[in-house]
Amino acid sequence: MYTLYILQCSDGSLYTGITRNLDNRLKTHSEGKGSKYVRARLPITLVFKEKHIDRSEATKREMEIKKMSRENKLKIIKKI
């Protein structure tokens, strides 16, 4: 199983990623050892997550979300 996640960074920006272990990935991001983008915008808040059966499905969804406008991303987040 893979988890697609969206983080809200300290500057209000949104970061989308996928992982097999969400808790570990969030810890890595929070410690400043994750992506360069997030490292420069700590602290972070998890605002959305969804499960996917495999990496292919999760990656397709990640690309779909990354292409969305901020407005559409916020609509997805508010549906939780």
trRosetta pair geometry for C-beta under 8 A, 3 or more apart (Angstrom, degrees):
i j d omega theta_ij theta_ji phi_ij phi_ji
1 20 7.2 119 84 -145 57 70
1 51 5.7 -22 -171 -162 116 105
1 52 7.1 143 -163 74 65 45
1 53 6.7 -55 -110 -130 64 28
2 18 5.3 15 171 -179 119 111
2 19 6.9 157 -157 80 77 24
2 20 5.8 -54 -105 -88 67 60
2 51 7.4 136 78 -160 44 55
2 52 4.7 -26 69 66 94 99
2 53 7.7 -2 25 75 86 20
2 54 6.6 38 0 162 115 14
2 55 5.5 119 -52 -90 150 50
2 57 7.4 162 50 71 122 88
2 58 3.8 -73 104 -42 137 156
3 18 6.8 162 83 -153 44 62
3 19 5.7 -22 60 64 92 76
3 20 7.5 132 14 -121 83 14
3 22 4.6 -30 70 -61 157 114
3 49 5.5 -6 -176 -166 111 107
3 50 7.1 155 -154 76 65 32
3 51 5.8 -36 -99 -100 71 57
3 52 7.3 169 -91 18 22 81
3 58 7.4 38 58 -127 10 134
4 16 7.1 0 -178 -171 93 94
4 17 7.5 178 -151 96 55 34
4 18 5.1 -31 -98 -97 63 84
4 49 6.8 157 82 -153 53 53
4 50 5.2 -11 56 59 100 84
4 52 6.1 60 -20 -16 101 120
4 58 5.2 -176 -59 -153 95 87
4 61 5.3 -85 -65 101 162 123
4 62 5.6 -156 -128 -72 113 82
4 65 7.3 137 171 2 133 147
5 16 7.2 170 89 -148 46 52
5 17 5.8 -16 60 65 88 77
5 18 7.3 150 14 -98 75 32
5 19 6.9 -14 7 19 120 105
5 22 6.1 128 -57 -129 140 108
5 25 7.4 158 30 97 148 137
5 26 7.9 -104 160 -69 168 96
5 46 6.2 -51 -168 -139 119 99
5 48 6.6 155 -157 89 49 64
5 49 4.7 -9 -103 -101 81 85
6 14 5.6 -8 -173 -171 106 106
6 15 7.0 153 -157 76 55 45
6 16 5.2 -20 -100 -96 78 75
6 46 7.7 111 78 -159 50 56
6 47 5.4 -56 99 68 96 92
6 48 4.0 21 38 50 110 109
6 49 7.6 -148 21 -65 67 49
6 65 7.2 -121 -77 165 116 147
6 73 6.8 165 -139 -174 152 110
6 76 7.7 111 -10 97 156 119
6 77 6.4 -101 83 -86 144 106
7 14 7.0 152 77 -157 48 54
7 15 4.5 -13 57 58 101 100
7 16 7.9 -167 19 -72 71 30
7 17 7.6 7 -3 16 107 105
7 29 6.9 -134 -89 163 165 163
7 38 6.6 31 85 -116 153 121
7 44 4.5 -8 -177 -173 125 122
7 45 6.7 141 -162 68 71 39
7 46 6.0 -45 -103 -96 72 48
7 47 6.8 124 -136 11 21 89
8 12 6.8 -22 -172 -145 98 34
8 13 7.5 156 -155 81 55 35
8 14 6.0 -30 -100 -99 61 69
8 44 6.8 149 74 -160 45 66
8 45 4.8 -16 57 60 97 96
8 47 4.8 62 -20 -28 105 133
9 12 7.0 -37 73 34 73 17
9 13 4.8 -6 43 61 118 84
9 14 7.4 -156 4 -80 87 19
9 15 6.0 74 -42 -15 109 111
9 37 8.0 -104 -73 143 153 85
9 38 6.4 -149 -98 -129 116 65
9 41 3.5 13 -179 137 134 128
9 42 7.4 -67 -152 -73 87 24
9 44 5.5 -32 -104 -104 56 83
10 41 5.2 -170 35 175 86 68
10 42 6.1 31 -19 113 125 20
10 43 5.6 94 -68 45 107 51
10 44 7.3 -80 -34 -71 73 47
11 41 5.2 -80 8 -138 103 110
13 41 6.4 -61 48 -152 115 162
14 47 7.5 -78 -124 49 100 137
14 70 6.8 152 15 -130 125 84
14 73 5.5 163 91 138 169 150
15 35 7.2 179 -166 62 139 142
15 37 6.1 155 -111 112 125 124
15 38 5.5 -5 -64 -77 177 98
15 41 7.8 158 -38 70 129 138
15 44 7.4 -50 36 -131 128 129
16 62 5.7 160 140 -151 113 80
16 65 5.1 173 -132 105 161 124
16 66 5.5 -141 59 -72 137 82
16 73 7.8 -118 -58 -132 122 128
17 25 7.2 -162 108 172 133 141
17 35 7.3 -161 -79 -26 141 138
17 62 7.0 22 -143 -132 18 128
18 52 7.6 -36 -137 35 121 132
18 55 7.3 122 134 -141 144 68
18 58 4.3 112 -136 150 141 122
18 59 6.4 -89 5 -75 159 57
18 62 5.2 -85 -35 -62 111 138
19 22 5.6 138 79 -84 122 51
19 24 7.5 -163 168 70 137 89
19 25 4.0 -83 -104 -44 169 153
21 24 4.0 22 119 27 120 118
21 25 6.1 147 89 -20 68 89
22 25 5.6 -59 -143 39 31 110
22 26 6.2 31 160 -20 67 106
22 46 7.9 69 177 -121 116 146
22 49 6.4 28 -124 -133 152 143
23 26 6.0 -56 -148 36 27 109
23 27 6.5 28 153 -18 62 107
24 27 5.7 -56 -151 36 31 114
24 28 6.4 34 151 -21 65 105
25 28 5.5 -51 -147 35 33 114
25 29 6.4 34 153 -18 65 103
25 34 7.0 77 -174 -111 70 124
26 29 5.7 -51 -147 37 32 111
26 30 6.1 30 155 -18 66 110
26 44 7.7 -145 -149 91 81 123
26 46 6.2 -37 -109 -57 131 122
27 30 5.8 -58 -143 40 28 110
27 31 6.2 23 158 -16 64 110
28 31 6.0 -61 -147 39 26 107
28 33 4.9 -90 -167 81 75 99
28 34 4.6 109 121 -70 91 89
29 32 7.9 42 171 -65 33 20
29 33 7.7 -102 -74 59 17 61
29 34 3.6 -10 -93 -6 60 154
29 35 7.1 -3 -111 22 92 79
29 38 4.9 -44 -152 134 104 151
29 39 7.8 -130 -155 -66 60 61
29 42 7.9 166 153 -95 77 99
29 44 5.8 -31 135 31 125 153
30 34 7.9 60 1 -10 38 123
30 42 7.0 114 -141 -134 46 118
30 43 7.0 22 -132 -142 84 82
30 44 6.5 -121 -85 40 73 103
31 34 7.7 114 56 -19 74 84
32 39 4.9 81 -154 -137 70 90
32 42 6.3 -61 -81 -36 86 150
33 39 7.6 112 -31 -95 11 113
34 38 5.1 -14 90 68 119 133
34 39 6.4 -176 64 -56 70 86
35 38 4.7 83 64 13 92 100
35 39 6.6 -149 94 -14 45 90
36 39 5.5 -53 -144 31 30 120
36 40 6.7 23 161 -15 62 106
37 40 6.6 -72 -165 35 24 103
37 41 6.8 -15 154 10 62 120
38 41 5.9 -85 -148 53 35 96
38 42 7.0 65 157 -65 72 76
38 44 6.0 -7 -160 -65 108 140
39 42 6.7 -18 -157 -30 29 107
41 44 7.2 73 107 -76 88 89
46 49 6.6 0 179 -41 116 110
47 77 5.0 0 142 -145 112 124
47 80 7.9 -153 165 -13 61 149
48 76 6.3 46 -131 122 158 98
48 77 4.8 -103 -56 -110 122 75
48 80 6.3 -144 -110 -59 74 125
50 61 7.4 -103 81 154 125 156
52 55 8.0 114 105 -90 122 15
52 57 4.3 -171 -175 102 118 109
52 58 3.9 177 61 -69 149 82
52 61 6.3 -159 -78 14 141 140
53 57 5.6 57 47 26 83 151
54 57 5.3 96 58 12 72 101
54 58 7.0 -140 102 -3 37 94
55 58 5.6 -62 -146 42 32 111
55 59 5.9 32 158 -22 70 109
56 59 5.9 -56 -145 36 25 109
56 60 6.5 26 156 -19 61 106
57 60 5.9 -55 -150 34 29 112
57 61 6.5 25 154 -14 63 108
58 61 5.8 -59 -150 40 31 109
58 62 6.2 36 150 -25 66 106
59 62 5.4 -50 -144 33 33 116
59 63 6.5 32 156 -17 65 103
60 63 6.0 -55 -151 36 29 108
60 64 6.4 33 149 -22 63 107
61 64 5.4 -52 -148 34 34 117
61 65 6.4 30 155 -16 67 105
62 65 6.0 -58 -150 38 29 106
62 66 6.2 28 154 -20 65 110
63 66 5.7 -53 -141 37 31 112
63 67 6.5 30 158 -19 63 107
64 67 6.2 -63 -157 34 26 108
64 68 7.1 37 146 -36 60 101
65 68 5.5 -43 -158 11 40 120
65 73 6.4 86 -171 -108 90 95
65 76 7.1 -72 -123 29 108 171
68 72 4.1 -116 -176 85 115 124
68 73 5.2 142 100 -54 124 80
68 76 7.7 60 117 -14 172 130
69 72 4.9 95 55 8 79 99
69 73 7.1 -140 96 -5 43 86
70 73 5.5 -55 -150 36 35 114
70 74 6.3 36 153 -21 67 104
71 74 5.9 -56 -153 34 29 111
71 75 6.7 33 148 -23 62 102
72 75 5.4 -47 -151 29 38 116
72 76 6.8 41 151 -19 64 99
73 76 5.7 -52 -156 32 36 112
73 77 6.5 36 148 -20 66 106
74 77 5.4 -51 -146 36 36 115
74 78 6.3 36 156 -21 67 106
75 78 5.9 -56 -147 35 29 110
75 79 7.0 38 152 -31 60 102
76 79 5.9 -55 -162 19 33 116
77 80 6.5 -28 180 -12 45 110
